Amino acid sequence: MKIDLVRGAVAAAALQLAVLTVTAFAAPALAEDISVNIDNFTFNPPRLTVTAGTTVSWTNRDDIPHTVTSSAKLFKSKTLDTDDKYSFTFATPGVYEYFCSLHPHMTGAIVVESTTGSNAAP
Amino acid sequence: MTSDDDRNGAGINRRKVLECMTWAGTGVLWTIAGGVPRSLGIVGEARAQAATPLTFLQISDSHVGFDKPANPNVLSTLNEAIGKVKALTVKPAFMIHTGDITHLSKVKEFDDADQAISQARLDVHYVPGEHDFLDDEQKLYRERYGRGAKGAGWYSFDANGVHFIGLVNVVDLKAGGLGNLGNEQLEWLENDLKGRSASTPIVVFAHIPLWVVYPEWGWGTEDGARALDYLKRFGSVTVLNGHIHQVMQKVEGNVAFHTARSTAFPQPAPGTAPSPGPMKVEDNRLRSVLGIATITFAPGQQRLAIVDTPLQG
């Protein structure tokens, strides 16, 4: 619900801006920003469902470096030291599994649903 | 000298008597005599067998560059460890370092580690930890320590009739898995062992434990069993690892497994904390946690007693 409010606010702001400046204020600006924290060698939440176009940001809050590495090699962060962040925008619906390439027992998944009819998705 | 024919003499199965002198937070001192690795504390007995002992030292997990509360000055504890090495009355033939030399694979971290470790004035045989391969091209470690090694840095060498094998199990890790040796390295290992006499004592060293210590924390090697399969025909196999920042030992058949402490910070015992991350203890307790462990060899006893003596307190 909070996300919807944010999205609504961003959309409204975008609309206002679009009226004022007809130039570039493209679709990515509508993307939500969602966080995954890395705590105690765990991605939290480990499985996250978002709509297409969402940017997910990971923050490493451990004292040990980690990475965010797509199992299908679609994305990979650099080594994230304590408090370092990594973001990736998921444009296409699908299930994106990932892990820490240094501590591969750490796994997570981002489930990306299409923006239309996502509520009705199976 | 390397024959282990006499290993069962006096009812002592020395293949299974594999203990260590642990300079807690510093290193593990090993000696090999009569073809069988044992702690320095048993040198007297080794001499009685008229063997020339080979003594070497293991240090691990220096994590140079780590500056978090668990130990904000890991260079200082590394220097203390090297100080202990220099003070040894029996000079080791060489040292092995079982990885995580640095914390973040930075040039300065490698430089600082080098400078500290070189004070021991010993040859050092390294294998990498996952923390040593964090630079984009993974070349800093290889350029310093991997020259002449195969693949990501594996190699073997001989000393006093003992065959030493350094393995790399920290690259190309698979999602949900543990440490990984990979096909290419395992094939190399099989060939490396081919034709060697089963009486050749083997010492294998790698960063992550080759046996599965605690999979929930990733403490083990996915295809380690295949490596151990190639080693099972040998009469004396010693596997030395790091990674878990604590001493753990296991003997299985002719294979003795041992993990060394870190010179940087302790990690919790399996399952005793929410994660395997650095264990913070009170500042004035750090060295008491790292401590020093000495081995007491009681004449007539086959096994050595490991006595932990803290560095301070």
Interface residues (C-beta under 8 A of the other chain):
Chain A: N40 F41 T42 D62 D63 I64 P65 T69 S71 K78 T79 D81 T82 E97 Y98 F99 S101 L102 H103 P104 H105 M106 T107
Chain B: K68 P69 A70 H103 L104 S105 E130 H131 L134 D136 L173 K174 A175 G176 G177 L178 P215 E216 W217 G218 P274 S275 P276 G277 P278
